[in-house]
Amino acid sequence: MDTEEFKTVFPGIYVSTDTRAGNRWMTNRNGVYTAAGVGTAIAGKRGHIGIIDDALSEQSAKSDRDVREINQWYYGGFESRIMPSGGQLIINTRWRVDDLSGYLLEQEKMLKENGELIGDEWVVIKIPAILDEESALLLNKKAGDSYFSPTVKGGYGWPIERLQQLKRQYEMAGQSYMWSALYQQHPVAHEGNLFQREWFQEWPGDEPPDIIHTIMVLDPAYTDKKDNDPSAYMVWGLFKDDGGLINMIPIASKRDHMQFPQLVAAVKDAIEDYIPDNVIIEGKASGKSLIQTMRQRGIPVQEFNPDKRGDKKMRAIACGDILSSGKIWLPLQKKWAMEFLEEALAFPYGKHDDLVDCFTMAVLFAKDTHLLMHREQETEWLREQEDQVPRKPRKYY
């Protein structure tokens, strides 16, 4: 309050000499400031503005119990202290998907979907160090650039090259999750339940690679009820890396609750937009009608029978060899790609698995058709092809 900035914004306001305790003091205009630790009792105190700063530390984020206790403390211990017309500000590093911010946003989302949301919604301000597509649009900048421009006032900043090097250092230390939390404000699990974070490669830049083959996969569900599973599709592209090996990257993704006519229209539009070489539909009960309808409209679709591969978990395990060999890339600047990553790392215990189903179908289809192989297997195959010397046939007739 002694800074020039404060005096400019709040002229004539200063701390009263009557109260200068570290956790409670007053201003000369009868304003009151009270500080307390997260999780402590603040009963008997009311406020027009409540601020929570870093409710979860890096250490407490590792404890499910601590996270749960902080989330449970919020309503009885903090929110109930705010005056009816008051406001709230929560500032935190996003260490976990289910931290206090994530917990409150998920509750708001559920209330909104059920038509039960009353009052103001949370306003989320998230500015990552390396701008993603969403933040770049808001700031009128280019996705993939550094938010900390070297041309800021004072002549200093963090150029994108420095941030990329720092990001790489975190990856080499096996701490991609920490980079994502500290610098990107986007929490991901430290390690996946079946899929490991380091298995997914992050595609650099805003433009996709040169795609040589596309596979569209659909996991349909015919209902617009929010309580049921949504329909989902993903479009995956195959491309060659610098060594000539085939890799895979998603180029589109959609998940929503749709009735059958809406689903048919959405699939038709996606096929027209991305012109996939293969359209794969899971042949369960809800997929049979879609397969039949698409074929009646002259769209060649292929049925995927999941029962032959075991349950969802077994199908995911069957994709582990491709994934662990570093052949799956994600454009994490795209919001939908980050949503897929979060779902994959939470699988099989997460709330949704529709995009994971699409992913496993795409990988298994590509493996079955020899479009995609384990890195070592493909390297050996290419070596054998190079070693084969064409010979003239002994007989021509």
N, C-alpha and C positions, 0 to 999 in steps of 0.2 A: 504493500500500500504506500510505501515511501518512494516508489518509482515515478518517473515523470510520465510514463504511459498511463498509470492509474490516475494520477492527478489530472491528466488531460481528459480521460473518459468520465471520471467522477470528481469534478472540481468541488472543493470545499468539504470533502469527506475524509475523515481521519479517525484513527483508533482513539476511543475515549481513554483518558488517563485513569479512570476509575477501575477499569477491568482490562488486564493485560495478561491473563493466564494463557498458557499455550493452547489449551483445548477449548477455551471459551473467552470471547471478548466482545465488546460492543463498540459501535461507532458513535460519533457525536450527533447522529441523526436517529438514534435509538435502534439501529440495525444490530442484530445479534448473530454471531458466528459460533457454532458449536461443532467440535470435532470428536469423532469416536471411531474405534476400530471396527472393521467388518466383523459381524457376528456378535458384537457386544450389545448389551441392552441400552436403548436410548429412550425408554418409556418416559412419558411426562414431558417430552420436548416435541415441539411442532415447528414446521418450517414452510416457507413459501417456495424455496428452491432447495432441492436435495441433490447432492453430488456424491457419486461413488467413483473413487479413483483406484484403479487396479485392485479390484476385489480379489482377484486370483493372481498369485505369484507364480513364477516358473516352477517353484518347488511344490506348492500346493496343487498345481495343475496335474501333477502326477498321481494324486490321490483321488480316487472316485468318491471316497467318503467326504473329503474336504469340499469338493465341487458340489456334491449333493447338499451338504449342510449350508453352504453359502446361498444356493438357490432357494432353499427352504426358509432361510432367514430373511430374505428380501421382503416378502409380503408382510409378515408380522412384525419384523424388526425395523424395516425402513419405509416401505411404501405407505404403511398406515400412519406414519408421522407427517406426511405431506398434506398441506392444506388443500381443500377441494379445488381451488383455482391455481394451485401451485404447479411447478414444473420440475422435471428430473433430468439430470445429465449423468450419463455413465461413460466413463473413460477407461479403456482397458486395452491391453495387448490380447489378441485373440489366440490364447494358448490352446483352446479346445473348442470343438464344435458345440459341446453342451455346457460351455461356460455361462455366466449370468446373461451376457448379451444374447447368446444363442438360445438359451432357455426362454427368455422373454420374447424373442422374435418368433420362436416356434409356437409359443402359446398364442401370440397375436395372429399368426397365420391360421391356426386351427379355428380360432373364434371367427375370423374373417370368412373362412371357407364355409362355416356353418351359419353365417348370417347373424352371429351373436355379438359382433364387435360394436361396442358403444364408446364414444369419446375419441380422443386423439390417437393417432398411430405414432409409433416410434419413427423418428427421422434418423436414418443411418448415414453418417459421414465417414467414408472409408477412402483414404487416399494412399494407395500402395506406392512404394519407392519406384518400382518399375510399373508404369501405367498399364493397366489392363484395358480391354475394350470399353468397358462401362465407364471407368473413371476418365479415360481419355476423351470420351464424348462429352462428359460434363465439363471438363476443363478446356475443351477445344484444343486438344493436343493430339499427338500421334501415339497410338498404342505401341508399347515396347520402348518408349522413351523414358528417360529419368525424370521423376517429378522434381528432383533437386537440381534444377538447371544450373550449370556453371555461370550463367549470366545473371543470377539473382543479385540483389543489392549487396554490395560488399565485395563482389568479384570472386566469390567462392561457391562451391557446390559439389555435387557428386555426379560426374559424367556417367553415362550409361556403361561405358567400358569398365569403370571402377566397380559399379554395382554388379555387372555380370561376372567379374573376377571374384568378387566377394561371395556371390551366389554359388559359384563353382567351388570355392573353398568350403562352404557349408556342406555341399554335396559330397565332396571328397572326405569330409569328416563324418559322413553318415548322419547329418543333421539337417536334411532338407526341410523337415517339419519346423525346425526353429527359424530358418530363413523365412518360410511362409508365414509364420506367426509374427515375427519381429518386423520384417520389412514389407510384407505384402498384406498383413492384417487378414489373412485367410487361413483359418485353422484346418489342419488335416491330422489324421491319426499318426502317431509316431511310427507304428508298424501296423500293417493290415492284419486281419484275422486269417485270411488265406492269401491275399495279394499284398506283397510288400511294396512300400512306397518307392524304394529305389529301383524297382523293376520298370516303372513307368518313366519313359524319357520325355523331357519337356522340349517341344518343338520351338526353336528360336524364330523370332520374327513374326510378322502379321500375316504373311502369305503362305499358303500350303505348298508342299513340294509338287513336282510334276507327277500326277497320278496316272498310272498305266492300267488300273483295273479298279472298279468300284463294286462294293457289295452292300446292298440295303437289307437290313434285317428288322423284322417287326415282331413285337410281343403284344398282341392285341387283347383288349378287354372291352366289352361293349356295355358301358354304363357311364353316366355322367355323375353318379353318386360319389361324393368325396370319400366316403368310408371304404369304398372298394378299391381294388388295384387299378391304376391308370393304364392306358395304352401307351406304348413307347415304340419309337423306331430310331435307329442310328444308321448313318451312311458311313461306311469305312472305305478308305482308299489305300490301294497298294502302290508302293513306289520303290525305286531302287536307291540305296544309299551310295556313298562315294565309292564303296568297294564292290558295287554291283549286286549286293544282296537285297532281297525283297523285304521291306518293312511295311508296317500298317499304321494308319493314322485316321481318326474320325474327322469327317468334314461337315457333319450335320448331326443334330440330335433333337428329339422332341419327346416330351412326356406330358400327357394331359388326360383328363377324364372326358371321354367322347362317346356319344351314342353311335350306333352302327353307320348311319348315313354320313355323319361328320367324319368318322374314321375313314370311310371309303374315299371321301373327298380329299382328306388330308394326305392319304397315301398316294392318290392320283397326282396331286400337286407336287409332292416330293419326287415322284418318279419323273415328272416333266422337268423339274428343276435340276435334278442331279444325273438323270439318264444312267441309272446303274446297270452294270453288266449282269448282275444277278440280283433277284429279289427273293429273299428267304423269309418265310412266315412259319412261325411255330405251329405245328399241326395239332394243337390241343383243341378242346371243344370250341372255344371262342375263335379259333383260327380257321376252322373248317369253312365257315360261311364266307369269310373274307377271301380265302383261296379260291373258292368257287366263283364268287362275284368277280374277282380280278381276271380269272380265266375267261369268264363269259364276256368280259370287255376287251378281250384280246391281249391282255397283259400277261406275259409268261412268268409265272411265279413258281417257286420251288418250295415244297413242303419240308420242314425240318421236324423229325420225330425225336423229341427229347427222351422218350422212354428207353430208346436203344442205348443211350449214353449214361443212364443212371439218373440220380437226382441232381438238383442244382449244384450241390457241393461237389459231386463227382465230376460234373461237367467243368466246373471251375478249376478243379485240380488238373484235369486233362489239358487245360490251356497254360498251365504253369511253365512248361518247357519253353514255349514261344515267348512268354512274357519275361521270364527270368533271363533270357538270352539277349534282352535289350532291343527287341524288334517292335515294340509297341510305343508309339509316340503320342503325346497329347498337346494340343495347342491351348495351354492353360491360361492364355490371355482371354479366351472365350469363357463366358460364364457357364455355359452348358458343359464344357469340358471339365471344369472344376467340379461341377455337380456330379459328373460321372465318376471322377476320381474319389470324391468323398463317399459315394455309394459303394465303390469297389473296395475301399479300405475298411468300410464298416461291414461288408459282407462276410459271413451269412447272418449277422446279428443286427443289421441295420433295419430301418423302417421300410425301405424300398429295395427291390432287387431287379426292377424292370430293365434298367439300362445294362446291368450286369448280364442279364439273360441275353440281351441283344449282342453284347460283346462276346460272350462264350459261343453263341451261334455263329457269329462271323468268323471267329478264330477256328472253330472246329470245321466249318465248311471250307475255309481256305486250306486247312491241313488235309482234309479228305480229297480235295481236288488238286493237291500238290502246288497250290499257289503260294503257300507259306510253309517254311521249314525252320527247324531250329538252326541257329547261326552256324554251329559246327557242322551239322549235317549238310547244310547248303554249301558251305565252304568246301567240304570234301567232295560233294557232287560236282561243283564247278571245276575242281582240280582234276577230277576224273575225265570230264569232258575235254579239258585242254590236253590231257595226255593221250587221248584217242586220236590216232593218225588215220585219216581216210585212206583206204586201199582200193585199188582198181579191182573190179570183179573178175574172177577167173573165166567165167563164161558169160557171153552176151546173149545167147539164145537158149 
